[in-house]
Amino acid sequence: MARLLSNIPVLRSGHLPMVIDVRDRKEYIDILARYELSSGQLTTETGGWPAEAPMPLT
């Protein structure tokens, strides 16, 4: 469920969902942790959070 929820901002910004292979998951989490420690918590103010894509007109 957490992986599904973590893809919502990615999808809203117009990108495809992220799929991390189970063999690469530990490295991926370690990289995210190092990034967060070096740049601070991801927020819209820090610029580390993806902006939402405009909603298409229907």
C-alpha positions, -999 to 999 in steps of 0.1 A, spaced: 0 0 0 28 24 9 44 20 -26 11 27 -42 6 59 -22 42 70 -28 35 69 -66 6 94 -64 28 125 -66 48 109 -94 16 102 -114 1 136 -107 33 153 -121 27 134 -153 53 106 -149 50 69 -150 49 50 -117 82 39 -102 89 2 -100 119 -8 -80 131 -44 -84 133 -63 -51 170 -69 -58 176 -31 -60 153 -20 -32 179 -17 -4 202 3 -26 173 26 -36 162 32 0 198 39 10 202 64 -18 169 81 -7 180 83 29 214 98 19 196 124 -3 172 133 25 200 137 50 220 159 27 192 181 15 167 180 43 131 168 43 114 168 9 88 195 7 74 218 -19 94 247 -3 127 229 -7 120 221 -43 126 184 -38 90 174 -43 76 171 -78 51 197 -88 16 185 -98 9 184 -135 -21 204 -147 -53 184 -148 -64 177 -184 -95 194 -196 -123 169 -203 
